[in-house]
């Protein structure tokens, strides 16, 4: 009986740990360029779509610190940089508790300092159109090829193994 309970708990934990990917469309798959909003709330398309491979950080502002150390590492070691890839951020405004205008203002202030490219998704358009499933409370790292294929997508805090996998994938597209 004890073994059955332990086994049941282990299975339940495994299910919960992998639940984030259950509603996600399997990779790789084709994705389209989308019309989102810039930091001034004006319509904009995804930067670099069809021109370069894209490293995309799709962030729920409530969880912007997930993967902080890893994203700093990516910036500092330049392992995700190269002539064939560009990185940018998309802020998931739909799922945040903060007012959209405040999030945009804070992002504008930050981009003035670091010159990063950041756009906003006011209605989970990326999640819906690209088959990402539930994106609430996740910091998501994606790679989209210049041919428009989503080849990498990880939600939440990346483990060391996830980080190693990321580097193997991104090396192909730099």
C-alpha positions as CSV (number, residue, x, y, z in Angstrom):
1,X,0.0,0.0,0.0
2,X,2.8,2.4,0.9
3,X,4.6,1.7,-2.4
4,X,1.4,2.4,-4.3
5,X,0.9,5.7,-2.6
6,X,4.6,6.7,-3.3
7,X,4.2,5.6,-6.9
8,X,1.0,7.6,-7.3
9,X,2.6,10.7,-5.8
10,X,5.6,10.3,-8.1
11,X,3.3,10.0,-11.1
12,X,1.3,13.0,-10.0
13,X,4.4,15.1,-9.5
14,X,5.7,14.1,-12.9
15,X,2.4,15.0,-14.5
16,X,2.3,18.5,-12.8
17,X,6.0,19.1,-13.7
18,X,5.2,18.5,-17.4
19,X,1.8,20.0,-17.5
20,X,3.2,23.3,-18.9
21,X,3.9,21.5,-22.2
22,X,0.7,19.4,-22.5
23,X,-1.2,22.2,-24.3
24,X,1.7,23.2,-26.5
25,X,1.9,22.3,-30.1
26,X,4.8,19.9,-30.8
27,X,8.1,21.3,-32.1
28,X,9.2,22.2,-34.7
29,X,6.2,23.9,-36.4
30,X,5.6,26.8,-38.7
31,X,4.7,30.2,-37.2
32,X,3.5,33.4,-38.8
33,X,4.7,37.0,-38.4
34,X,2.2,38.7,-36.1
35,X,1.1,42.2,-35.5
36,X,1.7,43.2,-31.9
37,X,2.3,46.6,-30.2
38,X,5.4,48.6,-29.7
39,X,6.3,50.3,-26.4
40,X,4.2,53.3,-27.4
41,X,1.2,51.0,-28.1
42,X,1.4,51.4,-31.8
43,X,1.0,48.4,-34.2
44,X,4.2,46.7,-35.1
45,X,5.3,43.4,-36.7
46,X,7.9,41.0,-35.3
47,X,11.4,42.4,-35.9
48,X,13.7,40.4,-38.1
49,X,11.0,37.9,-39.2
50,X,12.0,36.3,-42.4
51,X,15.4,38.1,-42.4
52,X,17.3,36.4,-39.5
53,X,16.8,33.7,-37.0
54,X,15.2,35.1,-33.9
55,X,15.9,34.5,-30.2
56,X,12.8,35.6,-28.5
57,X,12.2,36.1,-24.8
58,X,8.4,36.0,-24.2
59,X,7.9,37.3,-20.7
60,X,5.1,37.6,-18.2
61,X,6.1,40.7,-16.2
62,X,5.0,39.0,-13.0
63,X,7.8,36.5,-13.6
64,X,10.5,38.7,-15.3
65,X,13.2,37.4,-12.9
66,X,12.8,33.7,-14.0
67,X,16.1,32.8,-15.8
68,X,17.6,36.1,-14.9
69,X,21.1,34.6,-14.2
70,X,20.9,32.6,-17.5
71,X,19.8,35.6,-19.6
72,X,22.7,37.7,-18.1
73,X,25.0,34.8,-19.0
74,X,23.7,34.7,-22.5
75,X,24.4,38.5,-22.9
76,X,27.9,38.3,-21.3
77,X,29.2,35.2,-23.0
78,X,27.7,36.1,-26.4
79,X,27.1,32.4,-27.2
80,X,23.7,33.3,-28.6
81,X,25.1,36.1,-30.7
82,X,26.0,35.8,-34.4
83,X,25.5,37.3,-37.8
84,X,22.4,35.1,-38.5
85,X,20.5,35.6,-35.2
86,X,18.9,38.6,-33.4
87,X,17.3,38.6,-30.0
88,X,14.4,40.6,-28.8
89,X,11.7,40.6,-26.1
90,X,8.0,40.3,-26.1
91,X,6.1,41.3,-23.0
92,X,3.0,39.3,-22.3
93,X,0.6,42.1,-21.1
94,X,-2.5,40.0,-20.9
95,X,-1.4,37.9,-18.0
96,X,0.1,40.5,-15.7
97,X,-1.4,42.1,-12.7
98,X,0.3,45.4,-13.5
99,X,-1.3,48.2,-15.6
100,X,-0.2,47.9,-19.3
101,X,0.8,51.6,-19.4
102,X,3.1,51.1,-16.4
103,X,4.8,48.0,-17.9
104,X,5.3,49.8,-21.2
105,X,6.8,52.9,-19.4
106,X,9.2,50.8,-17.4
107,X,10.2,48.9,-20.5
108,X,10.8,52.1,-22.5
109,X,13.0,53.4,-19.6
110,X,15.0,50.2,-19.6
111,X,15.5,50.1,-23.4
112,X,16.8,53.6,-23.3
113,X,19.7,52.3,-21.3
114,X,20.4,48.9,-22.9
115,X,19.0,49.5,-26.4
116,X,17.2,46.2,-26.4
117,X,14.3,45.6,-28.8
118,X,11.1,45.0,-26.9
119,X,7.5,44.8,-28.1
120,X,4.3,43.9,-26.4
121,X,1.6,41.3,-26.7
122,X,-1.6,42.8,-25.2
123,X,-3.8,39.7,-25.7
124,X,-1.7,36.5,-25.7
125,X,-1.6,36.6,-29.5
126,X,1.8,34.9,-29.7
127,X,0.6,32.1,-27.3
128,X,-2.6,31.5,-29.3
129,X,-1.3,31.8,-32.8
130,X,1.9,29.9,-32.2
131,X,0.3,27.1,-30.2
132,X,2.3,27.8,-27.0
133,X,-0.5,26.9,-24.6
134,X,-0.6,28.5,-21.2
135,X,2.0,31.3,-20.8
136,X,0.7,32.8,-17.6
137,X,3.5,33.1,-15.0
138,X,6.2,32.0,-17.4
139,X,9.4,33.4,-18.8
140,X,9.6,31.7,-22.2
141,X,12.7,31.4,-24.4
142,X,12.1,30.6,-28.1
143,X,14.1,30.3,-31.3
144,X,12.3,31.0,-34.6
145,X,14.2,30.4,-37.8
146,X,14.3,32.9,-40.6
147,X,12.0,30.5,-42.5
148,X,9.4,31.0,-39.8
149,X,9.8,27.7,-38.0
150,X,9.6,27.6,-34.2
151,X,12.4,25.1,-33.3
152,X,12.9,25.8,-29.6
153,X,10.6,26.7,-26.8
154,X,11.1,26.4,-23.0
155,X,8.8,27.7,-20.3
156,X,9.7,28.7,-16.8
157,X,13.0,28.3,-15.0
158,X,15.6,26.4,-17.0
159,X,17.5,23.6,-15.4
160,X,21.3,23.2,-16.2
161,X,20.2,20.4,-18.7
162,X,17.8,22.8,-20.3
163,X,20.5,25.5,-20.6
164,X,22.9,23.0,-22.3
165,X,20.1,22.0,-24.7
166,X,19.5,25.7,-25.5
167,X,23.1,26.2,-26.4
168,X,23.2,23.1,-28.6
169,X,20.1,24.4,-30.5
170,X,21.1,28.1,-30.7
171,X,24.6,27.1,-32.0
172,X,22.9,25.8,-35.2
173,X,21.3,29.2,-35.9
174,X,24.0,31.7,-35.0
